Amino acid sequence: MSLSKSLCQQCADPSSDVCFHCQLPLCMSHLALHAFVVQVELNEIKSHTDQLCSEYISSSSSIEKCQEKLNNWRTLMIEKINEEYLKTDNKLKQLDYVKHANDFSTKINQLILDQTLLQPQQFNELYEQLKRIKENLITNEQTSIEIDVKNVKLYGELTLSIGEKKPEYVKFSLNKLNSLIPIQEYPLQTSSWRITSSDEYILVQEHTDHLVLYDKELRLQFQTTWNKDNYGFIWDLTYSEYLQLFMILTDKKLFTYQQPILTCKCFKMINQIDQFQPYDKHTHFQSLTCSNLTLFLLYDCGVYVERYVLPSYDLVSRWPKEDILQSNDQIVSCIRSDLQHVAMCIKGADEQWRVDMFDYQMEPFRRIDLCTTYNNTQNFYQTFVTPVMHNGQWLIVHGKQLWLTTDETCDQIEHSIFERGGEGYVRKICSMGDDYLVFKMVEPNQLKLFKIQ
């Protein structure tokens, strides 16, 4: 063993020392080689460290912005404290009646020393001042003066929030909308407006007894018979990204419709959600919408709006019509939601349509009054709204009129109306993620697919 320790572990030559890198006895040449390897590894670590530091520096802008906000806040708070101090100090000085009395006494003494000759009016003014000092003295004896510095709050507490970075969505411009040209068109048999879409598929009702599923190329994937005698009349369709399911709303029931699995086309497509029953047996369901874990349900004519949580379908809140709508509103065509707000299309007593927007507690957020110029006696063309591109923007459609809401932080809505050109009217719009818009057209009946990204 002693011989093996004295030999180089790389070449069996007599060893010179133990390498600190690998703790092995090595000869001079292999010691130098290992020293070089160590230096190369250190240089690689240094290079990686420098790169990481550079990346951290480039990504530290948010920390610098927070630091700047903190410094600005400190400056503002100091100014606020000084302002409050001066204001309160001035009030205390006004209450310092001893100083007032001493000042008055000094003034009288100076008048005596100067042997000033006073007119009767000046004597009356002195007596009035003396009277006020006496009254203040009595008031001071009956008054407790305190100052509370413990409960002063300036703009609440500081909060440092660390969480997942929110994606920055690009705004959809009206110029982009005006320049869109359909990339696919597909003829339909009926004028039904009941349509919805996921990122991959479009679900359309044809007649009253068929549901048809199309892909992004508008190729027919499935056609399912809908037994309205057993299931009920379809009032609305929507899609839940959270559940990865289509939802079908009838007058009294709610069903889920499973989109196809690409590798297997044999599965049960329609399932009823048993716990869904109308709160009021004299009315029926009208429309529904889903965003993440939240489902909103609208009753006929807006009699009620209900909020449920997914996937349990537990009822969270219920709002009657008088809490959210005007008493003389005629029609509520649909309810839709994005990640923050709920929108309803409403026809008022003046025969004009509007879109009312609410937060998730159904507190009013915004109202958009529309000048709908296309009407007919059958009221065939109702107004519908849909969120677009997850960026707070909404598309509103009525016949050949289309509005795009922009600038969600502004109270005054900027919108534009344009004629779609060519044949047909837009009956309804839905989006396939942030990449496509699907227009349900009538006169003639067809689907039009537009690429927006």
PAVO-331692 format. One record per residue: y, z, x negated of N, C-alpha, C in turn; residue in one letter. Coordinates in steps of 0.2 Angstrom, whole numbers, padded with zeros to 4 digits, always signed. Example, Ala and Ser with C-alpha at 12.3 -4.5 7.8 and 13.67 -1.06 7.14 Angstrom:
# PAVO-331692
-0028+0039-0066-0022+0039-0062-0016+0039-0066a/-0011+0035-0064-0005+0036-0068+0000+0039-0064s/
//
This chain:
# PAVO-331692
-0006+0000-0004+0000+0000+0000+0006+0000-0004m/+0006+0004-0010+0012+0004-0014+0013-0003-0017s/+0008-0007-0019+0009-0013-0021+0012-0018-0016l/+0010-0018-0010+0013-0022-0005+0020-0021-0004s/+0022-0014-0005+0029-0013-0003+0033-0015-0009k/+0031-0017-0015+0035-0019-0020+0035-0026-0021s/+0032-0030-0016+0032-0037-0016+0036-0040-0011l/+0039-0045-0012+0043-0049-0007+0039-0051-0001c/+0041-0049+0005+0037-0051+0011+0038-0058+0013q/+0042-0062+0010+0043-0069+0011+0039-0074+0006q/+0039-0071-0001+0036-0076-0006+0031-0072-0010c/+0030-0066-0009+0026-0062-0013+0028-0060-0020a/+0034-0062-0022+0037-0061-0029+0039-0053-0029d/+0040-0050-0034+0042-0043-0035+0049-0043-0031p/+0049-0038-0026+0055-0036-0022+0060-0033-0026s/+0066-0034-0024+0072-0031-0027+0075-0025-0023s/+0075-0026-0016+0077-0021-0012+0075-0022-0005d/+0077-0017-0001+0075-0018+0007+0081-0021+0010v/+0079-0026+0014+0085-0029+0018+0087-0025+0024c/+0093-0024+0024+0096-0020+0030+0095-0024+0037f/+0094-0030+0036+0094-0034+0042+0087-0034+0046h/+0082-0034+0042+0075-0034+0044+0071-0029+0042c/+0074-0024+0038+0070-0018+0035+0064-0020+0031q/+0064-0026+0028+0058-0028+0024+0060-0029+0016l/+0055-0027+0012+0057-0028+0005+0057-0035+0003p/+0062-0038+0000+0063-0045-0002+0066-0046-0009l/+0064-0051-0012+0067-0053-0018+0074-0055-0018c/+0077-0056-0024+0084-0057-0024+0086-0064-0020m/+0082-0069-0021+0084-0075-0017+0083-0075-0010s/+0078-0071-0007+0077-0070+0000+0082-0065+0003h/+0084-0060-0001+0090-0056+0001+0096-0060+0002l/+0098-0064-0003+0104-0068-0002+0103-0073+0004a/+0097-0076+0005+0096-0080+0011+0097-0076+0018l/+0094-0070+0018+0095-0066+0024+0102-0064+0025h/+0106-0062+0019+0113-0061+0020+0117-0067+0023a/+0115-0073+0021+0118-0079+0024+0117-0079+0031f/+0110-0078+0033+0108-0078+0040+0112-0073+0044v/+0113-0067+0042+0117-0062+0045+0124-0064+0046v/+0127-0067+0041+0134-0070+0041+0134-0075+0047q/+0129-0080+0047+0130-0085+0052+0129-0082+0059v/+0125-0077+0060+0124-0074+0067+0130-0070+0069e/+0134-0067+0064+0140-0064+0065+0145-0068+0067l/+0145-0074+0063+0150-0079+0065+0149-0082+0072n/+0143-0083+0074+0141-0085+0081+0144-0080+0086e/+0142-0074+0085+0144-0069+0089+0152-0068+0090i/+0155-0069+0084+0163-0069+0084+0165-0075+0088k/+0162-0081+0087+0164-0087+0091+0163-0086+0098s/+0158-0083+0100+0157-0082+0108+0162-0077+0110h/+0163-0072+0106+0168-0066+0108+0175-0069+0109t/+0177-0073+0104+0183-0077+0105+0184-0081+0111d/+0178-0085+0112+0178-0089+0118+0179-0085+0125q/+0175-0079+0125+0175-0075+0131+0182-0072+0132l/+0185-0070+0126+0192-0067+0126+0197-0072+0129c/+0196-0078+0126+0200-0083+0129+0200-0085+0136s/+0193-0085+0139+0192-0085+0146+0195-0080+0150e/+0194-0074+0147+0197-0068+0151+0204-0068+0151y/+0208-0070+0146+0215-0071+0146+0217-0076+0151i/+0214-0082+0151+0216-0087+0156+0214-0085+0163s/+0210-0080+0164+0208-0078+0171+0212-0071+0173s/+0216-0069+0168+0219-0063+0169+0226-0063+0173s/+0227-0069+0176+0234-0070+0179+0234-0066+0185s/+0229-0064+0189+0229-0060+0194+0231-0053+0192s/+0228-0051+0187+0230-0044+0184+0237-0044+0182i/+0240-0049+0179+0247-0049+0177+0251-0049+0183e/+0249-0053+0189+0253-0053+0195+0253-0046+0198k/+0247-0043+0198+0247-0036+0201+0251-0031+0197c/+0251-0032+0190+0255-0027+0186+0263-0029+0187q/+0264-0035+0188+0271-0037+0190+0273-0034+0197e/+0269-0034+0202+0270-0031+0208+0271-0024+0208k/+0267-0020+0204+0267-0013+0203+0274-0011+0200l/+0276-0015+0194+0282-0013+0191+0288-0014+0196n/+0288-0020+0200+0293-0021+0205+0293-0016+0210n/+0287-0013+0212+0287-0008+0217+0290-0002+0214w/+0288+0000+0208+0291+0006+0205+0299+0006+0205r/+0302+0000+0203+0309-0001+0202+0312+0000+0209t/+0309-0003+0214+0311-0003+0221+0311+0005+0224l/+0305+0008+0222+0305+0015+0224+0310+0020+0221m/+0311+0018+0215+0316+0022+0211+0323+0021+0214i/+0325+0015+0216+0331+0013+0219+0331+0017+0226e/+0325+0016+0230+0325+0020+0236+0326+0027+0236k/+0323+0030+0231+0324+0037+0230+0331+0039+0228i/+0334+0035+0224+0341+0037+0222+0346+0036+0228n/+0344+0031+0232+0348+0030+0238+0347+0036+0243e/+0341+0038+0244+0340+0044+0249+0343+0050+0246e/+0343+0051+0239+0346+0056+0236+0353+0057+0237y/+0357+0051+0236+0364+0051+0237+0366+0052+0244l/+0362+0049+0249+0363+0050+0256+0363+0057+0258k/+0357+0060+0256+0356+0067+0258+0361+0072+0254t/+0362+0071+0248+0367+0075+0244+0374+0075+0247d/+0376+0069+0250+0382+0068+0253+0382+0073+0259n/+0377+0073+0263+0376+0077+0269+0377+0084+0267k/+0374+0086+0262+0374+0093+0260+0381+0095+0258l/+0385+0091+0254+0391+0092+0252+0396+0093+0258k/+0395+0089+0263+0399+0090+0270+0397+0096+0273q/+0391+0099+0272+0390+0106+0275+0392+0112+0270l/+0394+0110+0265+0396+0116+0260+0403+0119+0262d/+0403+0123+0267+0409+0126+0270+0413+0131+0265y/+0409+0134+0261+0412+0138+0256+0417+0134+0251v/+0414+0128+0249+0419+0124+0245+0425+0122+0249k/+0424+0120+0256+0430+0118+0260+0435+0124+0260h/+0432+0130+0261+0436+0136+0262+0440+0137+0255a/+0437+0137+0250+0440+0138+0243+0445+0133+0242n/+0444+0127+0244+0449+0121+0243+0455+0123+0247d/+0454+0125+0253+0459+0127+0258+0463+0132+0255f/+0460+0137+0252+0463+0143+0249+0468+0141+0243s/+0465+0137+0239+0468+0134+0233+0475+0131+0235t/+0474+0127+0241+0480+0123+0243+0485+0127+0245k/+0483+0133+0249+0488+0138+0252+0492+0141+0246i/+0488+0143+0241+0491+0147+0235+0496+0142+0231n/+0494+0136+0231+0498+0131+0227+0505+0130+0231q/+0504+0130+0238+0510+0130+0242+0515+0136+0241l/+0512+0142+0241+0516+0148+0240+0519+0148+0233i/+0515+0146+0228+0518+0146+0221+0524+0141+0221l/+0523+0135+0224+0528+0130+0224+0534+0132+0228d/+0533+0137+0233+0538+0139+0237+0540+0132+0241q/+0535+0129+0244+0536+0123+0247+0539+0124+0254t/+0544+0121+0256+0547+0121+0263+0543+0117+0268l/+0539+0120+0273+0535+0116+0277+0538+0115+0284l/+0537+0109+0287+0540+0108+0294+0535+0111+0299q/+0537+0112+0305+0532+0115+0310+0526+0111+0311p/+0526+0104+0311+0520+0100+0311+0515+0102+0306q/+0518+0103+0300+0513+0104+0294+0510+0111+0295q/+0514+0116+0297+0511+0122+0299+0505+0122+0304f/+0506+0118+0309+0501+0117+0314+0495+0113+0311n/+0496+0109+0307+0490+0106+0303+0486+0111+0299e/+0490+0115+0296+0486+0121+0292+0482+0125+0296l/+0485+0127+0302+0482+0132+0307+0476+0128+0310y/+0476+0122+0311+0470+0118+0313+0465+0118+0308e/+0467+0117+0302+0462+0117+0296+0458+0124+0296q/+0462+0129+0296+0460+0136+0296+0455+0137+0302l/+0457+0134+0308+0453+0135+0314+0446+0132+0313k/+0446+0126+0310+0440+0122+0309+0435+0126+0304r/+0438+0129+0299+0435+0132+0294+0431+0138+0297i/+0435+0142+0301+0432+0148+0305+0426+0146+0309k/+0427+0140+0313+0422+0138+0317+0416+0136+0313e/+0417+0132+0307+0411+0131+0303+0407+0137+0300n/+0411+0142+0299+0408+0148+0296+0404+0151+0302l/+0406+0151+0308+0402+0154+0313+0396+0150+0314i/+0397+0143+0314+0391+0138+0315+0386+0139+0309t/+0388+0140+0303+0384+0141+0297+0380+0147+0297n/+0383+0153+0300+0379+0159+0301+0374+0158+0306e/+0374+0154+0311+0369+0153+0316+0364+0147+0314q/+0365+0144+0309+0361+0138+0307+0357+0139+0301t/+0351+0136+0302+0346+0136+0296+0346+0129+0293s/+0348+0129+0287+0348+0122+0283+0342+0122+0278i/+0337+0117+0279+0332+0116+0275+0331+0109+0273e/+0328+0107+0268+0326+0101+0266+0319+0100+0264i/+0315+0095+0268+0308+0094+0267+0307+0088+0262d/+0304+0090+0256+0303+0084+0251+0295+0083+0251v/+0291+0087+0254+0284+0086+0254+0282+0080+0258k/+0285+0079+0264+0282+0074+0268+0286+0067+0268n/+0289+0066+0263+0293+0060+0262+0288+0054+0260v/+0288+0049+0264+0283+0043+0263+0287+0037+0262k/+0287+0034+0257+0290+0028+0255+0285+0022+0256l/+0285+0018+0261+0281+0012+0262+0273+0014+0261y/+0271+0020+0263+0264+0021+0263+0261+0022+0256g/+0255+0022+0255+0251+0023+0249+0250+0016+0245e/+0249+0017+0239+0247+0011+0235+0240+0010+0236l/+0238+0003+0237+0231+0001+0237+0229-0004+0233t/+0224-0003+0229+0222-0008+0224+0215-0011+0227l/+0215-0017+0229+0209-0020+0232+0205-0024+0227s/+0199-0023+0227+0195-0027+0222+0189-0030+0226i/+0189-0036+0227+0183-0039+0232+0182-0046+0230g/+0178-0050+0234+0176-0057+0233+0183-0061+0234e/+0183-0065+0229+0189-0070+0229+0188-0075+0235k/+0193-0075+0239+0193-0080+0245+0194-0087+0242k/+0191-0092+0245+0192-0099+0243+0198-0101+0246p/+0201-0106+0242+0208-0109+0244+0206-0115+0247e/+0207-0115+0254+0206-0121+0258+0212-0126+0257y/+0211-0132+0257+0216-0137+0257+0218-0139+0264v/+0225-0139+0265+0228-0141+0272+0226-0148+0274k/+0224-0149+0280+0223-0156+0282+0230-0159+0285f/+0232-0165+0282+0238-0167+0284+0238-0172+0289s/+0244-0173+0293+0244-0177+0299+0243-0184+0296l/+0246-0186+0290+0246-0193+0288+0239-0195+0286n/+0235-0190+0284+0228-0191+0283+0224-0193+0290k/+0226-0189+0295+0223-0190+0301+0225-0197+0304l/+0231-0199+0303+0233-0205+0306+0230-0211+0303n/+0228-0210+0296+0225-0215+0292+0217-0216+0293s/+0214-0211+0297+0207-0211+0297+0204-0217+0300l/+0199-0220+0298+0195-0225+0301+0188-0223+0302i/+0185-0224+0307+0178-0222+0308+0173-0225+0304p/+0168-0221+0301+0163-0224+0296+0157-0226+0300i/+0156-0223+0306+0150-0224+0310+0152-0224+0317q/+0149-0228+0322+0150-0228+0329+0143-0229+0332e/+0143-0225+0338+0136-0226+0341+0137-0225+0349y/+0134-0230+0352+0136-0230+0360+0132-0225+0363p/+0135-0222+0369+0131-0217+0373+0131-0219+0380l/+0127-0216+0384+0126-0218+0391+0130-0215+0396q/+0133-0209+0394+0137-0205+0399+0143-0203+0396t/+0148-0200+0400+0154-0198+0398+0155-0191+0397s/+0149-0187+0397+0149-0180+0396+0153-0178+0390s/+0157-0172+0391+0160-0170+0385+0157-0165+0381w/+0151-0163+0383+0147-0157+0380+0144-0160+0374r/+0147-0158+0368+0145-0160+0362+0146-0154+0357i/+0142-0153+0352+0144-0149+0346+0140-0151+0340t/+0142-0148+0334+0139-0150+0328+0138-0145+0323s/+0133-0145+0319+0132-0141+0313+0134-0145+0307s/+0133-0143+0301+0135-0147+0295+0131-0153+0294d/+0125-0153+0298+0120-0159+0297+0119-0163+0303e/+0120-0160+0309+0117-0163+0315+0123-0163+0321y/+0122-0167+0325+0127-0167+0331+0122-0167+0337i/+0124-0162+0342+0120-0161+0348+0124-0164+0354l/+0122-0168+0358+0125-0171+0363+0121-0171+0370v/+0124-0169+0375+0121-0170+0382+0122-0177+0385q/+0116-0180+0387+0117-0186+0390+0114-0185+0397e/+0118-0188+0402+0116-0186+0409+0116-0179+0410h/+0112-0176+0414+0112-0169+0415+0105-0166+0413t/+0101-0171+0411+0094-0169+0410+0091-0171+0403d/+0096-0172+0398+0094-0174+0391+0098-0171+0386h/+0096-0168+0381+0099-0166+0375+0097-0171+0369l/+0102-0174+0366+0100-0179+0360+0103-0176+0354v/+0099-0177+0348+0102-0174+0342+0102-0180+0337l/+0108-0181+0334+0109-0186+0329+0111-0183+0322y/+0110-0187+0317+0111-0184+0310+0118-0187+0308d/+0120-0186+0302+0126-0188+0299+0127-0196+0300k/+0122-0199+0300+0122-0207+0300+0122-0209+0307e/+0123-0204+0312+0122-0206+0319+0116-0209+0321l/+0110-0207+0317+0104-0209+0319+0100-0204+0323r/+0097-0206+0329+0094-0202+0334+0088-0198+0330l/+0088-0192+0331+0083-0188+0328+0078-0185+0333q/+0081-0182+0338+0077-0179+0344+0080-0181+0350f/+0076-0181+0355+0078-0181+0362+0074-0176+0366q/+0078-0171+0369+0074-0166+0373+0076-0166+0380t/+0071-0166+0384+0072-0165+0392+0075-0158+0393t/+0080-0158+0397+0083-0152+0400+0082-0151+0407w/+0078-0146+0409+0076-0145+0416+0081-0141+0419n/+0086-0144+0422+0092-0140+0425+0090-0136+0431k/+0084-0137+0434+0082-0133+0440+0079-0126+0437d/+0076-0126+0431+0074-0120+0428+0079-0117+0424n/+0083-0121+0420+0087-0118+0415+0094-0117+0418y/+0096-0122+0422+0103-0121+0424+0107-0127+0422g/+0113-0128+0425+0118-0133+0423+0122-0131+0417f/+0122-0136+0412+0125-0135+0405+0132-0135+0406i/+0136-0129+0404+0143-0129+0404+0146-0130+0397w/+0142-0128+0392+0145-0128+0385+0140-0128+0380d/+0142-0131+0374+0137-0131+0368+0141-0128+0362l/+0138-0125+0358+0142-0123+0351+0136-0122+0346t/+0138-0120+0340+0134-0119+0335+0136-0113+0331y/+0130-0109+0329+0131-0103+0325+0129-0104+0318s/+0134-0104+0314+0132-0104+0307+0128-0098+0304e/+0130-0093+0307+0126-0086+0305+0119-0087+0307y/+0118-0089+0313+0111-0089+0315+0107-0096+0313l/+0111-0101+0311+0109-0107+0310+0105-0110+0316q/+0108-0109+0322+0106-0111+0328+0111-0114+0333l/+0109-0120+0337+0114-0122+0342+0113-0117+0348f/+0118-0117+0352+0118-0112+0358+0120-0116+0364m/+0117-0115+0369+0118-0119+0375+0119-0114+0381i/+0125-0115+0384+0127-0110+0389+0127-0114+0396l/+0123-0111+0401+0123-0113+0407+0127-0108+0412t/+0127-0109+0418+0131-0105+0423+0129-0098+0423d/+0122-0096+0422+0120-0089+0422+0116-0087+0416k/+0115-0092+0411+0110-0090+0405+0113-0093+0399k/+0110-0090+0393+0112-0093+0387+0105-0094+0383l/+0105-0100+0380+0099-0102+0376+0101-0104+0369f/+0096-0104+0365+0097-0106+0358+0093-0112+0357t/+0095-0117+0353+0092-0123+0352+0091-0124+0344y/+0085-0124+0342+0084-0124+0334+0085-0131+0332q/+0089-0132+0327+0089-0139+0324+0083-0140+0319q/+0081-0146+0319+0075-0148+0316+0075-0146+0308p/+0068-0145+0306+0067-0144+0299+0065-0151+0296i/+0068-0153+0291+0067-0159+0289+0059-0161+0287l/+0056-0156+0285+0049-0157+0283+0044-0155+0288t/+0046-0153+0294+0042-0152+0300+0046-0152+0306c/+0044-0157+0310+0047-0158+0317+0043-0156+0323k/+0039-0151+0321+0035-0148+0327+0037-0141+0327c/+0041-0139+0332+0043-0132+0333+0046-0131+0340f/+0046-0125+0342+0049-0123+0348+0057-0123+0348k/+0060-0128+0352+0067-0129+0351+0071-0125+0355m/+0069-0123+0361+0074-0120+0366+0071-0113+0367i/+0075-0108+0367+0073-0101+0368+0079-0097+0372n/+0077-0094+0377+0082-0090+0381+0084-0083+0378q/+0090-0082+0378+0092-0075+0376+0092-0071+0383i/+0087-0066+0383+0086-0063+0390+0091-0058+0392d/+0095-0055+0387+0100-0050+0389+0106-0052+0392q/+0107-0059+0391+0113-0062+0394+0113-0063+0402f/+0117-0059+0405+0118-0060+0412+0125-0059+0414q/+0127-0063+0419+0135-0062+0421+0136-0055+0423p/+0142-0053+0421+0144-0046+0423+0146-0046+0431y/+0149-0052+0433+0151-0053+0440+0146-0058+0443d/+0142-0056+0448+0138-0061+0451+0141-0066+0455k/+0147-0065+0457+0151-0070+0461+0154-0076+0456h/+0154-0075+0450+0156-0080+0445+0151-0083+0441t/+0153-0087+0436+0148-0090+0431+0151-0091+0424h/+0147-0092+0419+0149-0093+0413+0152-0100+0412f/+0157-0100+0408+0161-0107+0407+0161-0110+0400q/+0162-0105+0395+0162-0108+0388+0160-0103+0383s/+0158-0104+0377+0157-0099+0372+0159-0102+0365l/+0159-0098+0360+0161-0100+0353+0158-0094+0349t/+0157-0096+0343+0154-0092+0338+0158-0092+0331c/+0159-0087+0328+0161-0087+0321+0158-0081+0317s/+0154-0082+0312+0151-0077+0308+0147-0073+0313n/+0148-0066+0313+0144-0062+0318+0147-0061+0325l/+0152-0064+0326+0155-0063+0333+0154-0069+0338t/+0153-0068+0344+0152-0073+0349+0157-0071+0355l/+0161-0076+0357+0165-0075+0363+0163-0079+0368f/+0163-0076+0374+0160-0079+0380+0166-0079+0386l/+0167-0085+0388+0172-0086+0394+0169-0087+0400l/+0172-0083+0405+0169-0084+0412+0173-0090+0416y/+0171-0092+0421+0174-0097+0425+0181-0095+0427d/+0186-0100+0426+0193-0099+0427+0196-0093+0423c/+0193-0091+0418+0195-0085+0414+0195-0078+0417g/+0190-0078+0422+0190-0071+0426+0188-0066+0421v/+0184-0067+0416+0183-0062+0410+0182-0066+0404y/+0184-0062+0398+0182-0064+0392+0178-0059+0388v/+0172-0060+0386+0168-0055+0383+0167-0056+0375e/+0166-0051+0371+0165-0052+0364+0158-0048+0363r/+0154-0052+0359+0147-0049+0357+0146-0050+0350y/+0142-0046+0347+0140-0046+0340+0133-0049+0339v/+0133-0053+0334+0126-0056+0332+0123-0052+0326l/+0116-0052+0326+0112-0056+0330+0109-0052+0336p/+0112-0046+0337+0109-0041+0342+0111-0043+0349s/+0117-0047+0350+0120-0049+0356+0122-0043+0360y/+0124-0038+0356+0127-0032+0360+0134-0033+0362d/+0136-0031+0368+0142-0032+0371+0147-0027+0367l/+0153-0030+0364+0158-0026+0361+0164-0024+0365v/+0166-0029+0369+0172-0028+0373+0172-0033+0379s/+0176-0031+0384+0177-0036+0390+0184-0036+0392r/+0187-0041+0393+0194-0042+0395+0194-0045+0402w/+0197-0042+0407+0198-0046+0413+0204-0051+0413p/+0205-0056+0417+0209-0061+0417+0217-0058+0417k/+0218-0053+0421+0225-0051+0421+0227-0048+0414e/+0223-0046+0410+0225-0044+0403+0226-0049+0398d/+0224-0055+0399+0225-0061+0394+0228-0067+0397i/+0228-0068+0403+0231-0074+0406+0236-0073+0411l/+0240-0078+0413+0245-0077+0419+0241-0078+0426q/+0243-0074+0431+0240-0074+0437+0239-0081+0440s/+0244-0085+0439+0244-0092+0443+0241-0098+0438n/+0238-0096+0433+0235-0101+0429+0229-0104+0433d/+0228-0111+0432+0223-0115+0437+0217-0115+0433q/+0217-0118+0427+0210-0120+0424+0210-0117+0416i/+0205-0115+0414+0203-0113+0407+0197-0118+0405v/+0199-0123+0401+0194-0128+0400+0189-0125+0394s/+0191-0122+0389+0186-0120+0384+0189-0114+0380c/+0185-0111+0376+0187-0105+0372+0184-0107+0365i/+0187-0107+0359+0185-0108+0353+0188-0103+0348r/+0185-0102+0342+0187-0097+0337+0186-0100+0330s/+0190-0097+0326+0189-0098+0319+0187-0091+0316d/+0188-0090+0309+0187-0084+0306+0192-0078+0308l/+0197-0080+0311+0202-0075+0312+0205-0075+0320q/+0205-0080+0323+0208-0081+0329+0204-0084+0335h/+0206-0083+0341+0202-0086+0347+0208-0090+0350v/+0206-0096+0353+0210-0101+0356+0207-0103+0363a/+0211-0103+0368+0209-0105+0375+0214-0111+0377m/+0211-0116+0380+0215-0121+0383+0216-0120+0390c/+0222-0120+0393+0224-0117+0399+0229-0122+0403i/+0227-0123+0409+0232-0127+0413+0235-0123+0418k/+0242-0122+0417+0246-0118+0421+0248-0120+0428g/+0252-0116+0431+0254-0118+0438+0259-0124+0438a/+0262-0126+0432+0266-0131+0432+0263-0138+0431d/+0256-0138+0431+0251-0144+0430+0251-0146+0422e/+0255-0142+0418+0255-0143+0411+0250-0139+0407q/+0247-0142+0402+0242-0138+0398+0246-0134+0392w/+0242-0129+0390+0245-0125+0384+0238-0123+0381r/+0239-0121+0374+0234-0117+0370+0237-0110+0369v/+0233-0105+0371+0235-0098+0370+0230-0096+0364d/+0233-0093+0359+0229-0090+0353+0229-0083+0353m/+0224-0079+0351+0223-0072+0351+0220-0070+0345f/+0221-0064+0343+0216-0061+0337+0210-0059+0341d/+0205-0056+0337+0199-0054+0339+0199-0048+0344y/+0205-0045+0345+0205-0040+0350+0209-0043+0356q/+0210-0049+0356+0213-0053+0362+0220-0051+0363m/+0223-0049+0357+0230-0048+0357+0234-0055+0356e/+0239-0057+0360+0242-0063+0359+0245-0064+0352p/+0243-0070+0350+0245-0072+0343+0250-0078+0343f/+0249-0083+0347+0253-0089+0347+0252-0093+0354r/+0257-0096+0356+0256-0100+0362+0259-0107+0360r/+0255-0112+0362+0257-0119+0360+0258-0123+0367i/+0264-0124+0369+0265-0128+0375+0264-0136+0374d/+0260-0139+0378+0259-0146+0377+0262-0150+0382l/+0265-0156+0380+0267-0161+0385+0262-0166+0386c/+0257-0165+0391+0252-0170+0392+0254-0175+0397t/+0255-0181+0394+0258-0187+0398+0252-0190+0402t/+0246-0189+0400+0241-0193+0404+0237-0189+0409y/+0238-0191+0415+0235-0187+0421+0232-0192+0426n/+0227-0190+0429+0225-0194+0435+0223-0189+0441n/+0221-0192+0446+0220-0188+0452+0214-0184+0452t/+0209-0186+0448+0203-0183+0447+0203-0177+0442q/+0208-0177+0438+0209-0172+0433+0203-0173+0428n/+0201-0179+0426+0196-0181+0422+0197-0179+0415f/+0203-0179+0413+0204-0178+0406+0207-0171+0405y/+0203-0166+0403+0205-0159+0402+0207-0159+0394q/+0210-0153+0393+0212-0152+0386+0207-0147+0382t/+0205-0149+0376+0201-0146+0372+0204-0144+0365f/+0201-0139+0362+0204-0137+0355+0198-0136+0351v/+0199-0137+0344+0193-0135+0339+0197-0134+0333t/+0194-0128+0329+0196-0127+0322+0194-0132+0318p/+0198-0134+0312+0196-0139+0307+0196-0136+0300v/+0191-0137+0296+0191-0136+0289+0192-0129+0287m/+0191-0124+0292+0191-0117+0290+0198-0115+0287h/+0203-0118+0288+0210-0117+0285+0215-0114+0289n/+0213-0112+0296+0218-0110+0300+0221-0115+0304g/+0219-0122+0303+0222-0127+0307+0218-0129+0313q/+0221-0132+0318+0217-0133+0324+0219-0140+0327w/+0214-0144+0330+0215-0150+0333+0215-0149+0340l/+0220-0152+0344+0220-0151+0351+0220-0158+0354i/+0216-0160+0359+0215-0166+0362+0216-0166+0369v/+0219-0172+0372+0220-0173+0379+0220-0180+0380h/+0215-0184+0382+0215-0191+0383+0217-0195+0377g/+0222-0198+0377+0224-0202+0371+0229-0198+0366k/+0230-0192+0368+0235-0188+0364+0231-0183+0360q/+0234-0182+0354+0230-0177+0349+0236-0173+0345l/+0235-0167+0345+0239-0163+0341+0236-0159+0335w/+0239-0159+0330+0237-0155+0324+0241-0149+0322l/+0239-0143+0323+0243-0137+0322+0243-0136+0314t/+0249-0134+0312+0250-0133+0305+0254-0127+0304t/+0254-0125+0297+0259-0119+0295+0257-0113+0300d/+0251-0110+0299+0249-0104+0303+0253-0098+0302e/+0258-0098+0297+0262-0092+0297+0269-0093+0300t/+0270-0098+0303+0276-0100+0306+0276-0099+0313c/+0281-0096+0316+0281-0095+0324+0282-0101+0327d/+0286-0106+0325+0287-0112+0328+0282-0117+0325q/+0278-0119+0330+0273-0124+0329+0275-0131+0327i/+0272-0133+0322+0274-0140+0320+0268-0144+0322e/+0269-0149+0327+0263-0153+0329+0265-0160+0330h/+0261-0165+0331+0262-0172+0332+0257-0175+0336s/+0260-0180+0340+0256-0183+0345+0255-0191+0343i/+0250-0194+0343+0249-0201+0342+0244-0204+0346f/+0245-0211+0347+0240-0215+0351+0235-0217+0346e/+0228-0216+0349+0223-0217+0345+0222-0224+0343r/+0225-0229+0347+0224-0236+0346+0217-0239+0347g/+0217-0245+0350+0210-0248+0351+0208-0245+0358g/+0202-0246+0360+0199-0244+0366+0197-0237+0366e/+0196-0234+0372+0193-0228+0373+0198-0222+0372g/+0196-0216+0375+0200-0210+0375+0195-0205+0372y/+0199-0200+0368+0195-0195+0365+0194-0190+0370v/+0187-0188+0371+0185-0183+0376+0185-0176+0373r/+0182-0176+0367+0181-0170+0363+0180-0171+0356k/+0182-0166+0352+0181-0167+0345+0177-0161+0342i/+0173-0162+0337+0170-0156+0334+0170-0158+0326c/+0169-0153+0322+0169-0155+0315+0162-0153+0312s/+0160-0157+0307+0154-0156+0303+0156-0153+0296m/+0156-0146+0296+0159-0143+0290+0166-0145+0289g/+0167-0146+0282+0174-0148+0280+0174-0156+0278d/+0169-0159+0280+0168-0166+0278+0169-0171+0283d/+0167-0170+0289+0167-0175+0294+0170-0172+0301y/+0173-0177+0305+0175-0176+0312+0171-0180+0316l/+0169-0178+0322+0165-0181+0327+0170-0182+0333v/+0171-0188+0335+0175-0189+0341+0170-0191+0347f/+0170-0188+0352+0167-0190+0358+0171-0194+0363k/+0170-0201+0363+0174-0206+0366+0172-0207+0373m/+0176-0209+0378+0175-0212+0384+0179-0219+0385v/+0176-0223+0390+0179-0229+0391+0180-0234+0385e/+0175-0235+0381+0168-0234+0382+0165-0228+0380p/+0159-0226+0382+0156-0220+0380+0153-0221+0373n/+0155-0217+0368+0152-0218+0361+0154-0212+0357q/+0151-0211+0351+0152-0207+0346+0156-0210+0340l/+0161-0207+0338+0164-0210+0332+0164-0204+0326k/+0162-0206+0320+0161-0202+0315+0167-0203+0309l/+0171-0199+0308+0176-0200+0303+0175-0195+0297f/+0176-0198+0291+0175-0194+0285+0182-0191+0283k/+0183-0185+0282+0189-0182+0280+0190-0179+0273i/+0184-0179+0270+0185-0176+0263+0182-0182+0258q/
//
